[in-house]
Amino acid sequence: MKFDDLKSHARLFSEYTELRVQDDTFMTVAALNGDLVNNVQARKAGVCARAFKDGVWGFASSPEQTDEAIASSIKVASENVKFLAKKTGSGQAELPAFTGQGTYGKYDPSKDADQKEAIDFIKDLENYTAKKYPELQSRIFRISANGTERHLITSDKADAHTYISRANLMMSFKLLSEGQPIDLYDVFGGCGQFKNLFDEPSLYYSKIDEMVENLKQKAAGVYARPGVHDVVLGPDLAGILAHEAIGHTTESDFVMSGSIAADFMNKEVATPLVTLVDFAYEYNGNLCPVPIWIDDEGVAAKDAVIIKDGILRSYMHNKQSAAIFKVDPTGNARANEFSDEPLVRMRNTAILPGKDKLKDMIASIDDGYYFVRSSNGQADSTSEFMFGVVLGYEIKNGKIGKAVKDCTIAGVAFDMLKTVTMVSDDMSWSNAGMCGKKQLINVGMGGPAIKCKIGVGGRE
């Protein structure tokens, strides 16, 4: 897809301009109780241009990847921004330049699975599960894969060609317990093409066995007791907390719109055990789930250390907000499709590991809960959150007890983080994080386990 002569179009730039050519591919195959219910393969491709003048932007896009479409997009974006600048321009004259250049990631056609291969993979898992566990009321298997290739140039000499892919296997099972449906899901995979991540279906038989055992424990489990409890949040819960309840409040566009984080810069928002980072592309020498080497404004991406030892230290920025706050941009400008403008978005958000062992964290609780997996979550600009929990356990006298049926946890993140007393020494990333801020986009989230006090929604 790379346009070797894309830079030749820079002669058409009359204002600060970003020009992006993008090609996205999608594949999904799903089966319910052995019946194929989804079999989709799609491609979206096009070009866009965005121009800046006096604090406003002009944008244009086209689903054609031709020289004529590129020239037209640049022309329309420039005309749009000149018109808007006359009407609503703020006088902001310049954007900071932290130019990124280079080629990152590589597409390998041999690592993609075709539809038949994906269907056969699912059929193998379905046959194993249906034969071994006939008591299951519902079995869902879904394979999904997506890849995005982008070539971006800007007025300030950015020149980036990137390819990022993700492949996932989702499994969801359901039992009936006392006439009520009890379900559980898990997701495997992550960054890479399908054949980078998945080999033989038989390698997932043990995962199926583990899921069914957890589901049976959950079906025989108890309801959580409502109230504020001592809990250990596993990495999955810690990750969604970092993303939803903290991350969004510290995106600079939300800060300028009045999020609670606007009032807490350089103030304590957590215990000193908590350091929270939005990683650009690498953690501890390994690629993050969604590596962003250069963002969609051409900025060479860097890690954003949001909370350092309990103190709120920074926000996530694009070029324009960085200029307003008089700081460096962090490379957090991301767009989903070619027809989308870049927004301030998270990349890979996580609390850093501490020094505690998970077993010691559990042993330190006389009466509480260990919550392992979330279903969904939401938070608002005050950092108030509510998340569903689909896998968890009682903690009684420092030991894991009965499984817990579905419940919710809730609180205000900037208060809850001040109750963190232990942080585990390991790190785990979720495999399929998504964010729906105006544009649905892949994100990474994860972390260690954390011990804290939190509100639990359950039954007396």
C-alpha positions as a LaTeX table, in Angstrom:
\begin{tabular}{lrrr}
\hline
Residue & $x$ (\AA) & $y$ (\AA) & $z$ (\AA) \\
\hline
Met1 & 0.00 & 0.00 & 0.00 \\
Lys2 & 2.91 & 2.37 & 0.62 \\
Phe3 & 2.96 & 5.30 & $-1.79$ \\
Asp4 & 6.57 & 5.81 & $-2.75$ \\
Asp5 & 5.75 & 9.23 & $-4.16$ \\
Leu6 & 3.43 & 10.40 & $-1.37$ \\
Lys7 & 5.87 & 13.16 & $-0.44$ \\
Ser8 & 5.49 & 14.63 & $-3.91$ \\
His9 & 2.04 & 15.81 & $-2.84$ \\
Ala10 & 3.54 & 18.00 & $-0.12$ \\
Arg11 & 3.95 & 20.71 & $-2.73$ \\
Leu12 & 0.19 & 21.17 & $-2.52$ \\
Phe13 & 0.27 & 22.03 & 1.21 \\
Ser14 & $-0.62$ & 25.69 & 1.79 \\
Glu15 & $-1.14$ & 25.46 & 5.57 \\
Tyr16 & 0.14 & 23.04 & 8.18 \\
Thr17 & $-1.17$ & 19.76 & 6.70 \\
Glu18 & $-1.28$ & 16.05 & 7.50 \\
Leu19 & $-1.80$ & 13.56 & 4.68 \\
Arg20 & $-2.65$ & 9.93 & 5.51 \\
Val21 & $-3.22$ & 6.95 & 3.26 \\
Gln22 & $-4.72$ & 3.99 & 5.11 \\
Asp23 & $-5.78$ & 0.41 & 4.44 \\
Asp24 & $-7.72$ & $-1.60$ & 7.05 \\
Thr25 & $-8.64$ & $-5.29$ & 6.86 \\
Phe26 & $-11.11$ & $-7.22$ & 9.04 \\
Met27 & $-12.05$ & $-10.86$ & 9.42 \\
Thr28 & $-14.57$ & $-12.49$ & 11.75 \\
Val29 & $-15.82$ & $-16.06$ & 11.99 \\
Ala30 & $-18.21$ & $-17.18$ & 14.75 \\
Ala31 & $-20.16$ & $-20.30$ & 15.66 \\
Leu32 & $-22.99$ & $-20.85$ & 18.14 \\
Asn33 & $-23.56$ & $-24.42$ & 19.28 \\
Gly34 & $-21.82$ & $-25.69$ & 16.17 \\
Asp35 & $-23.72$ & $-23.50$ & 13.70 \\
Leu36 & $-21.78$ & $-20.90$ & 11.75 \\
Val37 & $-23.44$ & $-17.55$ & 12.51 \\
Asn38 & $-20.86$ & $-15.07$ & 11.24 \\
Asn39 & $-18.42$ & $-15.23$ & 8.34 \\
Val40 & $-17.18$ & $-11.78$ & 7.34 \\
Gln41 & $-14.15$ & $-10.48$ & 5.52 \\
Ala42 & $-13.87$ & $-6.77$ & 4.74 \\
Arg43 & $-11.49$ & $-4.03$ & 3.68 \\
Lys44 & $-11.74$ & $-0.28$ & 4.11 \\
Ala45 & $-9.21$ & 1.94 & 2.41 \\
Gly46 & $-8.81$ & 5.57 & 1.51 \\
Val47 & $-6.97$ & 8.82 & 1.99 \\
Cys48 & $-7.48$ & 11.90 & 4.14 \\
Ala49 & $-5.97$ & 15.32 & 4.62 \\
Arg50 & $-6.21$ & 17.65 & 7.58 \\
Ala51 & $-5.09$ & 21.28 & 7.67 \\
Phe52 & $-4.56$ & 23.68 & 10.60 \\
Lys53 & $-4.87$ & 27.45 & 10.75 \\
Asp54 & $-5.51$ & 29.90 & 13.60 \\
Gly55 & $-6.58$ & 27.23 & 16.08 \\
Val56 & $-9.05$ & 25.34 & 13.85 \\
Trp57 & $-8.87$ & 22.33 & 11.55 \\
Gly58 & $-10.16$ & 21.50 & 8.10 \\
Phe59 & $-10.61$ & 17.85 & 7.11 \\
Ala60 & $-11.44$ & 15.91 & 3.96 \\
Ser61 & $-11.29$ & 12.26 & 2.94 \\
Ser62 & $-11.88$ & 9.99 & $-0.03$ \\
Pro63 & $-12.32$ & 6.22 & $-0.38$ \\
Glu64 & $-10.12$ & 6.33 & $-3.50$ \\
Gln65 & $-6.36$ & 5.94 & $-3.25$ \\
Thr66 & $-5.37$ & 7.85 & $-6.37$ \\
Asp67 & $-3.25$ & 10.91 & $-7.05$ \\
Glu68 & $-6.42$ & 12.77 & $-7.99$ \\
Ala69 & $-8.16$ & 11.82 & $-4.72$ \\
Ile70 & $-5.11$ & 12.87 & $-2.71$ \\
Ala71 & $-4.91$ & 16.24 & $-4.44$ \\
Ser72 & $-8.64$ & 16.80 & $-3.99$ \\
Ser73 & $-8.52$ & 15.93 & $-0.27$ \\
Ile74 & $-5.67$ & 18.37 & 0.31 \\
Lys75 & $-7.49$ & 21.10 & $-1.61$ \\
Val76 & $-10.80$ & 20.63 & 0.22 \\
Ala77 & $-9.14$ & 20.41 & 3.67 \\
Ser78 & $-7.25$ & 23.65 & 2.94 \\
Glu79 & $-10.40$ & 25.42 & 1.77 \\
Asn80 & $-12.31$ & 24.21 & 4.82 \\
Val81 & $-9.71$ & 25.46 & 7.29 \\
Lys82 & $-9.41$ & 28.87 & 5.65 \\
Phe83 & $-13.18$ & 29.29 & 5.84 \\
Leu84 & $-13.34$ & 28.16 & 9.48 \\
Ala85 & $-10.39$ & 30.32 & 10.48 \\
Lys86 & $-12.24$ & 33.41 & 9.26 \\
Lys87 & $-15.35$ & 32.44 & 11.24 \\
Thr88 & $-14.05$ & 30.88 & 14.46 \\
Gly89 & $-10.25$ & 31.11 & 14.44 \\
Ser90 & $-8.64$ & 31.58 & 17.85 \\
Gly91 & $-5.34$ & 33.00 & 16.74 \\
Gln92 & $-3.32$ & 29.96 & 17.79 \\
Ala93 & $-0.61$ & 30.19 & 15.15 \\
Glu94 & 1.76 & 27.27 & 15.59 \\
Leu95 & 1.84 & 23.60 & 16.50 \\
Pro96 & 4.85 & 21.92 & 18.12 \\
Ala97 & 6.91 & 19.67 & 15.87 \\
Phe98 & 8.14 & 16.37 & 17.32 \\
Thr99 & 8.50 & 14.68 & 13.99 \\
Gly100 & 8.45 & 10.93 & 13.66 \\
Gln101 & 10.01 & 9.14 & 10.72 \\
Gly102 & 10.48 & 5.49 & 9.85 \\
Thr103 & 8.87 & 2.17 & 8.97 \\
Tyr104 & 7.46 & 0.03 & 11.77 \\
Gly105 & 5.69 & $-3.32$ & 11.62 \\
Lys106 & 5.45 & $-5.51$ & 8.55 \\
Tyr107 & 2.55 & $-7.31$ & 6.92 \\
Asp108 & 3.19 & $-10.98$ & 6.08 \\
Pro109 & 0.45 & $-12.52$ & 3.87 \\
Ser110 & 1.52 & $-16.03$ & 4.91 \\
Lys111 & 0.54 & $-15.28$ & 8.53 \\
Asp112 & $-3.10$ & $-14.52$ & 7.78 \\
Ala113 & $-5.74$ & $-17.24$ & 8.15 \\
Asp114 & $-8.25$ & $-17.52$ & 5.34 \\
Gln115 & $-11.92$ & $-18.00$ & 6.14 \\
Lys116 & $-11.78$ & $-21.78$ & 5.74 \\
Glu117 & $-8.82$ & $-22.10$ & 8.10 \\
Ala118 & $-10.60$ & $-20.02$ & 10.71 \\
Ile119 & $-13.79$ & $-22.05$ & 10.34 \\
Asp120 & $-11.89$ & $-25.33$ & 10.65 \\
Phe121 & $-10.13$ & $-24.03$ & 13.77 \\
Ile122 & $-13.47$ & $-23.21$ & 15.38 \\
Lys123 & $-15.01$ & $-26.52$ & 14.32 \\
Asp124 & $-12.20$ & $-28.41$ & 16.04 \\
Leu125 & $-12.78$ & $-26.52$ & 19.32 \\
Glu126 & $-16.55$ & $-26.96$ & 19.02 \\
Asn127 & $-16.27$ & $-30.72$ & 18.46 \\
Tyr128 & $-14.00$ & $-31.13$ & 21.49 \\
Thr129 & $-16.26$ & $-29.06$ & 23.74 \\
Ala130 & $-19.59$ & $-30.52$ & 22.61 \\
Lys131 & $-18.34$ & $-34.08$ & 23.08 \\
Lys132 & $-16.68$ & $-33.56$ & 26.46 \\
Tyr133 & $-19.20$ & $-31.15$ & 28.01 \\
Pro134 & $-22.71$ & $-31.95$ & 26.73 \\
Glu135 & $-24.16$ & $-30.25$ & 29.84 \\
Leu136 & $-23.30$ & $-26.80$ & 28.45 \\
Gln137 & $-26.39$ & $-24.94$ & 27.28 \\
Ser138 & $-24.48$ & $-22.65$ & 24.96 \\
Arg139 & $-21.08$ & $-22.64$ & 23.28 \\
Ile140 & $-19.78$ & $-19.66$ & 21.32 \\
Phe141 & $-16.44$ & $-19.51$ & 19.53 \\
Arg142 & $-15.34$ & $-16.43$ & 17.60 \\
Ile143 & $-12.14$ & $-15.67$ & 15.74 \\
Ser144 & $-11.46$ & $-12.07$ & 14.76 \\
Ala145 & $-8.47$ & $-10.43$ & 13.14 \\
Asn146 & $-7.74$ & $-6.93$ & 11.97 \\
Gly147 & $-4.80$ & $-5.06$ & 10.51 \\
Thr148 & $-4.14$ & $-1.43$ & 9.69 \\
Glu149 & $-1.47$ & $-0.10$ & 7.36 \\
Arg150 & $-0.82$ & 3.64 & 7.25 \\
His151 & 1.46 & 5.99 & 5.37 \\
Leu152 & 1.54 & 9.51 & 6.80 \\
Ile153 & 3.39 & 12.68 & 5.87 \\
Thr154 & 3.07 & 16.14 & 7.40 \\
Ser155 & 4.19 & 19.70 & 6.76 \\
Asp156 & 6.77 & 19.37 & 9.53 \\
Lys157 & 8.51 & 16.50 & 7.70 \\
Ala158 & 6.98 & 13.49 & 9.41 \\
Asp159 & 7.15 & 10.42 & 7.18 \\
Ala160 & 5.78 & 7.26 & 8.78 \\
His161 & 4.78 & 3.88 & 7.37 \\
Thr162 & 3.30 & 1.52 & 9.97 \\
Tyr163 & 1.48 & $-1.80$ & 10.14 \\
Ile164 & $-0.32$ & $-2.98$ & 13.28 \\
Ser165 & $-2.39$ & $-6.16$ & 13.59 \\
Arg166 & $-4.39$ & $-8.05$ & 16.17 \\
Ala167 & $-5.95$ & $-11.52$ & 16.26 \\
Asn168 & $-8.24$ & $-12.95$ & 18.94 \\
Leu169 & $-10.07$ & $-16.11$ & 19.86 \\
Met170 & $-13.11$ & $-15.61$ & 22.12 \\
Met171 & $-14.83$ & $-18.50$ & 23.86 \\
Ser172 & $-18.08$ & $-18.17$ & 25.82 \\
Phe173 & $-19.97$ & $-20.95$ & 27.62 \\
Lys174 & $-23.30$ & $-21.06$ & 29.47 \\
Leu175 & $-24.82$ & $-23.39$ & 32.07 \\
Leu176 & $-28.20$ & $-23.45$ & 33.75 \\
Ser177 & $-28.16$ & $-23.37$ & 37.54 \\
Glu178 & $-31.48$ & $-23.51$ & 39.40 \\
Gly179 & $-33.17$ & $-22.36$ & 36.21 \\
Gln180 & $-30.87$ & $-19.34$ & 35.83 \\
Pro181 & $-28.27$ & $-18.93$ & 33.06 \\
Ile182 & $-24.66$ & $-18.67$ & 34.26 \\
Asp183 & $-22.08$ & $-17.73$ & 31.66 \\
Leu184 & $-18.36$ & $-17.10$ & 31.38 \\
Tyr185 & $-16.04$ & $-15.98$ & 28.61 \\
Asp186 & $-12.34$ & $-15.61$ & 27.93 \\
Val187 & $-10.26$ & $-14.09$ & 25.14 \\
Phe188 & $-6.89$ & $-15.22$ & 23.81 \\
Gly189 & $-4.44$ & $-13.75$ & 21.31 \\
Gly190 & $-3.26$ & $-10.17$ & 21.04 \\
Cys191 & $-0.84$ & $-8.19$ & 18.89 \\
Gly192 & 0.07 & $-9.97$ & 15.65 \\
Gln193 & $-1.45$ & $-11.81$ & 12.72 \\
Phe194 & $-3.45$ & $-14.98$ & 13.29 \\
Lys195 & $-0.68$ & $-17.47$ & 12.52 \\
Asn196 & 1.79 & $-15.54$ & 14.66 \\
Leu197 & $-0.44$ & $-16.29$ & 17.64 \\
Phe198 & $-2.41$ & $-19.47$ & 16.98 \\
Asp199 & $-1.10$ & $-22.88$ & 16.00 \\
Glu200 & $-3.05$ & $-26.06$ & 16.67 \\
Pro201 & $-6.58$ & $-25.92$ & 18.12 \\
Ser202 & $-5.62$ & $-28.72$ & 20.52 \\
Leu203 & $-3.41$ & $-26.26$ & 22.39 \\
Tyr204 & $-6.64$ & $-24.63$ & 23.63 \\
Tyr205 & $-8.30$ & $-27.79$ & 24.95 \\
Ser206 & $-6.81$ & $-27.15$ & 28.40 \\
Lys207 & $-8.13$ & $-23.58$ & 28.28 \\
Ile208 & $-11.60$ & $-24.96$ & 27.57 \\
Asp209 & $-11.29$ & $-27.40$ & 30.48 \\
Glu210 & $-10.25$ & $-24.58$ & 32.80 \\
Met211 & $-13.10$ & $-22.35$ & 31.65 \\
Val212 & $-15.71$ & $-25.06$ & 32.18 \\
Glu213 & $-14.37$ & $-25.79$ & 35.65 \\
Asn214 & $-14.53$ & $-22.08$ & 36.52 \\
Leu215 & $-18.05$ & $-21.92$ & 35.12 \\
Lys216 & $-19.20$ & $-24.87$ & 37.22 \\
Gln217 & $-17.70$ & $-23.27$ & 40.33 \\
Lys218 & $-19.49$ & $-20.04$ & 39.48 \\
Ala219 & $-22.80$ & $-21.88$ & 38.98 \\
Ala220 & $-22.41$ & $-23.38$ & 42.46 \\
Gly221 & $-21.16$ & $-20.10$ & 43.88 \\
Val222 & $-22.62$ & $-17.41$ & 46.08 \\
Tyr223 & $-23.74$ & $-13.83$ & 45.61 \\
Ala224 & $-21.38$ & $-11.10$ & 46.72 \\
Arg225 & $-22.47$ & $-9.13$ & 49.77 \\
Pro226 & $-23.15$ & $-5.43$ & 49.02 \\
Gly227 & $-20.98$ & $-2.83$ & 50.70 \\
Val228 & $-17.42$ & $-1.59$ & 50.82 \\
His229 & $-14.97$ & $-4.48$ & 51.09 \\
Asp230 & $-11.28$ & $-5.26$ & 51.05 \\
Val231 & $-10.61$ & $-6.71$ & 47.62 \\
Val232 & $-7.85$ & $-7.81$ & 45.31 \\
Leu233 & $-8.47$ & $-6.68$ & 41.74 \\
Gly234 & $-6.75$ & $-8.91$ & 39.19 \\
Pro235 & $-4.88$ & $-7.41$ & 36.21 \\
Asp236 & $-7.99$ & $-7.45$ & 34.00 \\
Leu237 & $-9.92$ & $-5.29$ & 36.49 \\
Ala238 & $-6.90$ & $-3.11$ & 37.25 \\
Gly239 & $-6.49$ & $-2.55$ & 33.51 \\
Ile240 & $-10.05$ & $-1.46$ & 32.84 \\
Leu241 & $-9.86$ & 0.78 & 35.92 \\
Ala242 & $-6.67$ & 2.39 & 34.59 \\
His243 & $-8.28$ & 2.96 & 31.19 \\
Glu244 & $-11.86$ & 3.94 & 31.97 \\
Ala245 & $-11.69$ & 5.68 & 35.33 \\
Ile246 & $-8.26$ & 7.33 & 35.21 \\
Gly247 & $-7.14$ & 7.36 & 31.59 \\
His248 & $-10.14$ & 9.14 & 30.13 \\
Thr249 & $-10.10$ & 11.85 & 32.79 \\
Thr250 & $-6.48$ & 12.66 & 31.86 \\
Glu251 & $-6.94$ & 12.91 & 28.11 \\
Ser252 & $-6.24$ & 16.59 & 27.46 \\
Asp253 & $-9.44$ & 17.25 & 25.51 \\
Phe254 & $-11.47$ & 15.94 & 28.46 \\
Val255 & $-9.33$ & 17.98 & 30.85 \\
Met256 & $-10.11$ & 21.14 & 28.89 \\
Ser257 & $-13.78$ & 20.16 & 28.96 \\
Gly258 & $-13.77$ & 20.07 & 32.76 \\
Ser259 & $-12.76$ & 16.58 & 33.91 \\
Ile260 & $-11.82$ & 16.17 & 37.56 \\
Ala261 & $-8.16$ & 15.74 & 36.61 \\
Ala262 & $-7.97$ & 19.45 & 35.78 \\
Asp263 & $-7.98$ & 20.19 & 39.52 \\
Phe264 & $-5.37$ & 17.63 & 40.58 \\
Met265 & $-2.19$ & 18.31 & 38.61 \\
Asn266 & 0.83 & 17.77 & 40.92 \\
Lys267 & $-1.50$ & 16.67 & 43.70 \\
Glu268 & $-1.93$ & 13.34 & 45.45 \\
Val269 & $-4.51$ & 11.12 & 43.75 \\
Ala270 & $-3.32$ & 7.70 & 44.97 \\
Thr271 & $-1.04$ & 6.08 & 47.51 \\
Pro272 & 2.70 & 6.18 & 46.70 \\
Leu273 & 2.43 & 2.56 & 45.51 \\
Val274 & 0.59 & 3.66 & 42.36 \\
Thr275 & 2.37 & 4.71 & 39.18 \\
Leu276 & 0.21 & 4.73 & 36.05 \\
Val277 & 1.61 & 5.03 & 32.52 \\
Asp278 & 0.17 & 5.20 & 29.03 \\
Phe279 & 2.83 & 3.33 & 27.09 \\
Ala280 & 3.53 & 4.19 & 23.47 \\
Tyr281 & 4.78 & 0.89 & 22.05 \\
Glu282 & 7.01 & $-1.02$ & 24.46 \\
Tyr283 & 7.09 & $-2.17$ & 28.07 \\
Asn284 & 10.02 & $-3.95$ & 29.66 \\
Gly285 & 11.58 & $-4.71$ & 26.27 \\
Asn286 & 8.41 & $-6.22$ & 24.76 \\
Leu287 & 5.85 & $-4.78$ & 22.36 \\
Cys288 & 2.65 & $-3.54$ & 23.96 \\
Pro289 & $-0.73$ & $-4.84$ & 22.74 \\
Val290 & $-1.23$ & $-1.80$ & 20.48 \\
Pro291 & 2.19 & $-0.39$ & 19.59 \\
Ile292 & 2.05 & 3.23 & 18.43 \\
Trp293 & 5.49 & 4.29 & 17.25 \\
Ile294 & 4.30 & 7.42 & 15.46 \\
Asp295 & 0.83 & 8.84 & 16.00 \\
Asp296 & $-1.61$ & 10.10 & 13.38 \\
Glu297 & $-0.24$ & 13.64 & 13.60 \\
Gly298 & 3.26 & 12.40 & 12.83 \\
Val299 & 4.54 & 12.77 & 16.40 \\
Ala300 & 7.23 & 10.36 & 17.54 \\
Ala301 & 5.30 & 8.71 & 20.37 \\
Lys302 & 6.60 & 8.53 & 23.92 \\
Asp303 & 5.31 & 7.12 & 27.18 \\
Ala304 & 3.03 & 9.41 & 29.18 \\
Val305 & 3.63 & 8.99 & 32.93 \\
Ile306 & 0.23 & 10.08 & 34.22 \\
Ile307 & 0.58 & 9.23 & 37.92 \\
Lys308 & 4.03 & 8.96 & 39.49 \\
Asp309 & 4.25 & 7.57 & 43.04 \\
Gly310 & 0.68 & 8.63 & 43.74 \\
Ile311 & 1.00 & 12.17 & 42.31 \\
Leu312 & $-0.77$ & 13.25 & 39.11 \\
Arg313 & 2.06 & 14.42 & 36.87 \\
Ser314 & 0.85 & 14.67 & 33.27 \\
Tyr315 & $-1.97$ & 14.43 & 30.77 \\
Met316 & $-2.10$ & 12.80 & 27.35 \\
His317 & $-1.72$ & 15.27 & 24.49 \\
Asn318 & $-2.01$ & 15.86 & 20.80 \\
Lys319 & $-0.13$ & 18.72 & 19.13 \\
Gln320 & $-2.78$ & 21.35 & 19.73 \\
Ser321 & $-3.37$ & 20.62 & 23.41 \\
Ala322 & 0.39 & 20.40 & 23.99 \\
Ala323 & 0.73 & 23.91 & 22.59 \\
Ile324 & $-2.08$ & 25.15 & 24.84 \\
Phe325 & $-0.58$ & 23.53 & 27.96 \\
Lys326 & 2.95 & 24.51 & 26.90 \\
Val327 & 4.28 & 20.94 & 27.12 \\
Asp328 & 5.59 & 18.41 & 24.62 \\
Pro329 & 3.05 & 16.30 & 22.71 \\
Thr330 & 3.00 & 12.66 & 23.82 \\
Gly331 & 1.91 & 11.00 & 20.58 \\
Asn332 & $-1.66$ & 10.30 & 21.69 \\
Ala333 & $-3.41$ & 11.54 & 18.51 \\
Arg334 & $-5.13$ & 8.50 & 17.00 \\
Ala335 & $-7.72$ & 7.92 & 14.30 \\
Asn336 & $-9.53$ & 4.67 & 13.60 \\
Glu337 & $-10.47$ & 4.71 & 9.91 \\
Phe338 & $-9.17$ & 6.82 & 7.03 \\
Ser339 & $-12.33$ & 8.95 & 7.26 \\
Asp340 & $-11.74$ & 9.75 & 10.94 \\
Glu341 & $-9.90$ & 12.74 & 12.36 \\
Pro342 & $-7.30$ & 12.01 & 15.05 \\
Leu343 & $-8.51$ & 12.43 & 18.63 \\
Val344 & $-6.61$ & 12.33 & 21.91 \\
Arg345 & $-6.70$ & 8.60 & 22.64 \\
Met346 & $-5.00$ & 6.15 & 24.96 \\
Arg347 & $-2.62$ & 3.54 & 23.64 \\
Asn348 & $-1.54$ & 1.02 & 26.32 \\
Thr349 & $-2.55$ & 2.12 & 29.81 \\
Ala350 & $-1.47$ & 0.29 & 32.95 \\
Ile351 & $-0.49$ & 0.60 & 36.58 \\
Leu352 & 3.13 & $-0.46$ & 37.07 \\
Pro353 & 3.94 & $-3.62$ & 39.07 \\
Gly354 & 4.91 & $-3.34$ & 42.72 \\
Lys355 & 6.75 & $-5.70$ & 45.05 \\
Asp356 & 4.02 & $-7.89$ & 46.52 \\
Lys357 & 3.10 & $-11.49$ & 45.79 \\
Leu358 & $-0.49$ & $-12.27$ & 44.87 \\
Lys359 & $-0.66$ & $-15.04$ & 47.48 \\
Asp360 & 0.42 & $-12.59$ & 50.19 \\
Met361 & $-2.17$ & $-10.07$ & 49.06 \\
Ile362 & $-4.90$ & $-12.68$ & 49.36 \\
Ala363 & $-3.54$ & $-13.90$ & 52.70 \\
Ser364 & $-3.74$ & $-10.35$ & 54.09 \\
Ile365 & $-7.56$ & $-10.25$ & 53.76 \\
Asp366 & $-9.77$ & $-11.84$ & 56.41 \\
Asp367 & $-13.08$ & $-11.26$ & 54.69 \\
Gly368 & $-13.24$ & $-9.89$ & 51.17 \\
Tyr369 & $-13.05$ & $-10.76$ & 47.48 \\
Tyr370 & $-10.65$ & $-11.59$ & 44.67 \\
Phe371 & $-12.11$ & $-10.28$ & 41.41 \\
Val372 & $-10.54$ & $-11.70$ & 38.27 \\
Arg373 & $-12.42$ & $-10.79$ & 35.11 \\
Ser374 & $-14.63$ & $-7.90$ & 34.04 \\
Ser375 & $-17.50$ & $-7.89$ & 31.59 \\
Asn376 & $-17.80$ & $-4.21$ & 30.78 \\
Gly377 & $-17.36$ & $-0.86$ & 32.41 \\
Gln378 & $-18.02$ & 2.83 & 32.29 \\
Ala379 & $-16.77$ & 5.96 & 33.99 \\
Asp380 & $-17.46$ & 9.68 & 33.81 \\
Ser381 & $-15.40$ & 12.85 & 33.99 \\
Thr382 & $-15.44$ & 12.78 & 37.81 \\
Ser383 & $-13.62$ & 9.39 & 37.75 \\
Glu384 & $-16.75$ & 7.73 & 39.14 \\
Phe385 & $-16.92$ & 4.20 & 37.71 \\
Met386 & $-18.95$ & 1.02 & 37.64 \\
Phe387 & $-17.66$ & $-2.28$ & 36.23 \\
Gly388 & $-19.23$ & $-5.69$ & 35.87 \\
Val389 & $-17.40$ & $-8.70$ & 37.32 \\
Val390 & $-17.98$ & $-12.11$ & 35.72 \\
Leu391 & $-15.32$ & $-14.12$ & 37.55 \\
Gly392 & $-14.41$ & $-13.73$ & 41.20 \\
Tyr393 & $-14.03$ & $-15.51$ & 44.52 \\
Glu394 & $-14.62$ & $-14.95$ & 48.18 \\
Ile395 & $-11.59$ & $-14.52$ & 50.42 \\
Lys396 & $-12.11$ & $-16.03$ & 53.85 \\
Asn397 & $-9.39$ & $-15.99$ & 56.50 \\
Gly398 & $-6.74$ & $-15.29$ & 53.89 \\
Lys399 & $-7.75$ & $-18.12$ & 51.57 \\
Ile400 & $-9.72$ & $-18.36$ & 48.34 \\
Gly401 & $-13.28$ & $-19.47$ & 49.05 \\
Lys402 & $-16.35$ & $-20.02$ & 46.92 \\
Ala403 & $-16.78$ & $-18.54$ & 43.47 \\
Val404 & $-18.96$ & $-15.46$ & 43.20 \\
Lys405 & $-21.82$ & $-14.97$ & 40.76 \\
Asp406 & $-21.93$ & $-11.89$ & 38.54 \\
Cys407 & $-21.68$ & $-8.64$ & 40.49 \\
Thr408 & $-20.58$ & $-5.04$ & 40.06 \\
Ile409 & $-17.91$ & $-2.85$ & 41.61 \\
Ala410 & $-18.17$ & 0.92 & 41.82 \\
Gly411 & $-16.47$ & 3.96 & 43.27 \\
Val412 & $-14.59$ & 7.15 & 42.53 \\
Ala413 & $-11.18$ & 6.24 & 41.18 \\
Phe414 & $-9.30$ & 9.20 & 42.64 \\
Asp415 & $-10.64$ & 8.18 & 46.07 \\
Met416 & $-10.31$ & 4.44 & 45.62 \\
Leu417 & $-6.64$ & 4.66 & 44.55 \\
Lys418 & $-5.89$ & 6.26 & 47.93 \\
Thr419 & $-6.86$ & 2.94 & 49.55 \\
Val420 & $-4.32$ & 0.85 & 47.60 \\
Thr421 & $-2.06$ & $-0.94$ & 50.10 \\
Met422 & $-0.47$ & $-3.70$ & 48.00 \\
Val423 & 0.52 & $-4.07$ & 44.32 \\
Ser424 & 1.64 & $-7.39$ & 42.85 \\
Asp425 & 5.04 & $-7.82$ & 41.23 \\
Asp426 & 3.75 & $-9.18$ & 37.92 \\
Met427 & 2.25 & $-7.61$ & 34.82 \\
Ser428 & $-0.47$ & $-8.87$ & 32.49 \\
Trp429 & $-2.08$ & $-7.25$ & 29.44 \\
Ser430 & $-5.62$ & $-7.81$ & 28.19 \\
Asn431 & $-5.80$ & $-9.34$ & 24.73 \\
Ala432 & $-8.69$ & $-7.49$ & 23.15 \\
Gly433 & $-9.14$ & $-4.03$ & 24.67 \\
Met434 & $-11.39$ & $-1.62$ & 22.78 \\
Cys435 & $-12.31$ & 2.02 & 23.39 \\
Gly436 & $-15.47$ & 3.66 & 22.06 \\
Lys437 & $-14.63$ & 7.36 & 22.39 \\
Lys438 & $-16.45$ & 8.58 & 19.25 \\
Gln439 & $-14.48$ & 6.05 & 17.18 \\
Leu440 & $-14.17$ & 2.37 & 18.18 \\
Ile441 & $-10.44$ & 1.66 & 18.31 \\
Asn442 & $-8.01$ & $-0.98$ & 19.60 \\
Val443 & $-6.32$ & $-0.16$ & 22.90 \\
Gly444 & $-4.08$ & $-1.96$ & 25.35 \\
Met445 & $-4.83$ & $-2.10$ & 29.06 \\
Gly446 & $-3.45$ & $-4.17$ & 31.89 \\
Gly447 & $-1.36$ & $-4.12$ & 35.02 \\
Pro448 & $-0.62$ & $-6.04$ & 38.18 \\
Ala449 & $-3.14$ & $-7.07$ & 40.83 \\
Ile450 & $-3.94$ & $-4.38$ & 43.39 \\
Lys451 & $-5.36$ & $-4.58$ & 46.91 \\
Cys452 & $-7.81$ & $-1.82$ & 47.81 \\
Lys453 & $-11.21$ & $-1.02$ & 49.28 \\
Ile454 & $-14.06$ & $-0.82$ & 46.82 \\
Gly455 & $-17.85$ & $-0.74$ & 46.69 \\
Val456 & $-19.40$ & $-4.08$ & 45.71 \\
Gly457 & $-22.90$ & $-4.51$ & 44.37 \\
Gly458 & $-24.48$ & $-7.85$ & 45.29 \\
Arg459 & $-27.24$ & $-9.42$ & 47.37 \\
Glu460 & $-27.80$ & $-9.62$ & 51.10 \\
\hline
\end{tabular}
